[in-house]
């Protein structure tokens, strides 16, 4: 893992001089896996990277050009390292089953590695050093630059998940799930504006249930320091064929309108609040 470059870890899109104080983060859409890691995967089902946040960067492709915000997208698979988990370990949701910062099993409970070939402590530390830390360093640098330019910064952390994940939750998940760490990562007025937009969309939505924001939202969202962060978890049935893992333009058209409305409500509410 030591020979990975910055471009191997993430890509940045958007104007060098952003028009709005917004950074959208997509930490789980990456599909790259170093050969020496993939060569130890347990089977072909794991090699398809089933827990990827498929096409989430496509959902937000309007951000860099049309809105003039910044977009950061992870290139490495979450099976290499999970950028939305704390590097030091520990539970995001105590008492709930979770995968780790360097996962060893899939959401479906399937082992990622052949017996005896899971990464040891040194390898986990190396992955964190070469992938996790550069991504988080860039997140903080981007947010600091936005705050310097605009007086405040906004982070929107974009995710997706299969509609039914019985290992973690019972039943079918809502289409849109907004998290603000129970109000700790962003001013409540910003969450209220986004939720109003979701309600107007007619799509099913939730607030801090079942997701209240992962490590990125919780570590980056510092309202007292004028950095406000929200996480949006989306159900994949809203924009794709979950079984075939294929983009569905008919589904995605309405879905993207709702996501964009929520994101624009976030930006507009902040402009009113902090003018």
N, C-alpha and C positions, 0 to 999 in steps of 0.2 A: 504493500500500500504506500510505500514511501515515495514512489515515482509518480504519483498523481499530481497533475497541475491544477491550478485554479479553475481552468476551463473544464477539467474532468469532474469537478465537484459541483459547480453551478454555472448558470448563465444569467446575465443581466440584460434586460431589455428596457427601452425607454429613453427619452431625451436626456442628454447630459445635464441640461438645465430644465428640470421638471416644471410643468405648469401648475401642478397641484401637489400638496404635501402628502402624497399617498405612496406607500410601498405595499405591493401585493406579494406575498410569499407563498410558494407552492413547494413544500418540502418532500412530498411523497409521490410525485409523478415520474421520478427518474427510473430508468430501466437499464442502466449500465451496471455490470457486475464484473469485476476483474476476473480474468480467466482462472487464476489460482484459487479464487473463492468459488466460482461456479463449478469448477471441476470436482468439488467435494459435495455438491448438492445431492440430496438423497435420491431424487428421481425426476422424471420429466415434468411431473405436475408442479414441482417446486420451481423448475427452470422457467415455467411460464410466468413466474412472479405474481401469484394470484392476489396479493394484498396491495398491489399498486393502486394509486389514486388515478385511475385511467382518465386521460384527456383533461385533467383539471386545468392545465396550462392553456388548453384550447378554450375553455370556458371564459378565461380572462384575457383572451388575446386582444380585446379592445382597449385594455388599460394603457399600454405604452403609446399607441398612436392616437386613438380617438380622445382619450382623457388626458394624456400627457403625464401619466404617473409612471412609476417604476415597477418592474416585475422581476422577481428573482425566482428561478426555478432550479431545483436540485437535479443533477444529472445521474447520480448514483442511486441505485435501488435502496429502498428502506431495508432490504435484506442484508445490505452491506453495513449500514448504520442508520438508526432511526433518529432523524434530526429533531423530532418533536418529543423526545424523551430526555430527562436530565442525564448529563454525561456521567455523573457520579452514581447513577442508579436511584432506586427509590420509586415508590408508587405515586402516580398522578392521582389515582382514585383508590385510596386505601380500602381494602376489603373486596375490591373488584379484580377479576382476573385480567391481566394485562400482559402484553409482550414487552420485551426489554429493549434497551438502547442498542444492543447488538442482538437481534432476535435469533432464537434457536428453533422456534416453531412458528407455523403460520397461524392466521386467525382461525383456521379450521382444525388446529391442533396437530397438523402434520409436521413431523421433524423436518427441518430445513437441510440438515447435514446427515451424511451417512454415519453410522455408529462409530464413535471414536474420533470423528473428524470435525466436531464443533470447535469454534475458535476458543483458545485459552485466554487467560487474562492479559498476556502481553499483546496478543493479536487484537483483542478488543480495544486495548488502550491505543494501539497504533491506528486503528480505524477512527477512533474518536479524534485523535490528534490530526490526522490527515484529511478527514471529511467533515466531522461534526464541528470542530473549532473554526475552520475557515468559513463555513456557512454562517455560523453565529457571529463571527467577527464582522462579516460583511453586512449582516442584518443591522447590527448596532451602528456600524459606520454610516450606512445609508440613512438610518433614522436620525442620527445626529446631524447629518448634512441637511436633511429636510427641516429639522427643527431650527437649525441655524439660518436657513433661508426664509422660512415662513413664520417662525415663532412657535410652531408646534408641528408634530408629525403624527401620521396615521398609519397603522399597520393593519392589514387584513390578511389573515392566514387562511388559505384555501385548501380544503380537503374533500375527499369523497370516500364512501364506503358502500359495500354491498347492502342492499335493503334489509336483509335478514342475516344476522350474525349471532346464532344461538349460543356460541361460546360466551358472548358478552351481554347480550340483551334478548329478551323475549319479544316475539312479534315483529311487525314491520316498522322500520324507522320512518320518521317524517322525512319529507323531501329536503327541507331546509332546517338546519339546527345551528342557532347562533349561540356562541359562548363568549362571556366576558368575565370569567373567573368570579362569578357571583358578584359582579359589579366592581371588582378590584382592578381590572385591567383597562377600563375606559370609563369616561363620564357617563352616567346612566342616560343622559339625554341623547347620546349617540346611539346607544342600543335601542332606545325607544323609537328613534327615527327609522332605524333599519327594520325593526319589527313591524312598524306601521306599514312600511313598503311591502313586506312579506305578506301581511294580512290582506293588503289590497290586491296582491297577485292572485289570490285564491288558492295557492298551493299550501300544502300542509307544512307547518313549521313548529319549532320548539325553541325554548330559551333556557340555556344552561342544563337542559335535560334532553338526552342523556349525556351530552358533552358540554363542559363548561370552559373548554380551552385547554390545550396541552401546554407543554413546557414553553414553546415559543411565545404564545399569548401571555402566559403568566410572567415570563422573565423580561419580555420586551415592554409590556404594558405598564407604564409608570405615569399615571395621570398627574401626580404632583410635580413631575419633571416635564410635563407637556408632551408626553408620548402616550398615545391611546391605541390600544390593540384589541381587535375582535377576531374570533375564529369562526369561520363558516364551514361546518361539516355538511356535505350534501349526500343524498342517497343516489346511487348510480342509476337507478331505474328512471330518474328524472331526465337523463340526457343520453342514455346509451342502452344497448342490449347487454344486460349483465351476463347472460349465459355465453354469448358469442364474443363478448368484450369488444364490441364494435360501436362506434359513434352512430347515433340515430338523429339525423338532422331534424326530423319532424318533432321528436320529443325535445331536442335541445333548443329549438327556436323559442318556445315559450319559456323554457327553463332559464335560458340565458337572459331573457328580458327581466325575469324576476330577480335573478342574481345581480344584474346590473342596476336595477332599481334600488336594491338594498345598498349596494356599494355607493351609488351616487347619493343616496340619502345620508349615508355616513359622512361623506365629504361635505355635503351641503349643510348638515347640522353642525359640523365642526366649524365651518366658515362663519355661521351665525353666532355660535357660542364664543368663538375666540377672536372675533373682529375687534 
